[in-house]
Amino acid sequence: MSISDPLVLAFDGKYMAWTLQRGRECFYDEEGVMRLWDTPEEARAWAMANLKTDPLDVLPEPQRSQSKTIFDENAKKPRQGKLL
């Protein structure tokens, strides 16, 4: 992380929450737990209060793709083998 890297507000699909990132790094609390927010407004308010800067980019929340949904549904079906 460099002070010259832009502060980015992004939705993290792994945690299903909003994160603030600077470069490849994200922000952690005093106990070493990654800071996550439910809404982009909460993350923006924290950045303004603690970092004195507004995130430059807001990356939109990704939508779950239809192909991913179909793949997940098919993965739940039991597989049947062929008899030779």
Buried (B, 14 or more C-beta within 10 A) or exposed (E): EEEEEEBBBBBBEEEEBBBBBBEEEBBEEEEEEEBBBEEBEEBBEBBEEEEEEEBEEBBEEEEEEEEEEEEEEEEEEEEEEEEE
